[in-house]
Amino acid sequence: MLRAVVLAILCCVHAASGTGTHSLRYFYTGVSEGTGLPEFVTVGLVDDVQHVYYDSVTKKMRPTQDWMAKSVGPDYWERENQNLIGAEQVFKAGIGILTQRFNQTGGVHTVQRMYGCELDEDGTKRGFKQDGFDGKDFISFDTDTLTWTAPGAGCHHLTQVG
């Protein structure tokens, strides 16, 4: 729902302005336990301006822009909270799996995801989804070829289907 609302706003902004590229991006970050930081954080941006924030301490997504607070009702926020609580668990499990797979069980580790879309002045649309582990590209989705790319050593098997 939020993505539909934000995409509609992007299209209206694009039509009204007639110039420039517009973007919708989400960043998810999971951090291993014991750092004193929230173990999971999500930030959403429209045209590089933050509009939502969630963390594992509050377990609440909240708007950071007035227009966002006015755009959706309480049901939306509850659904997003539940979705992000689920994503938090996936990221926590992902850190455990990846640290084992790469034999890096000690220290602080991060799992990150960036996804979103862009709308250019000429109407060209692009989407993207990338995951990282410990600050390095791990796997990304190529929306042109509809394939996964795993640049890191030991990641190629993740792109195989079947």
Summary of the structure (lengths in Angstrom):
residues: 162
radius of gyration: 17.3
end to end distance: 31.6
largest distance: 52.0
contacts: 432
relative contact order: 0.14
helix: 33%
strand: 34%
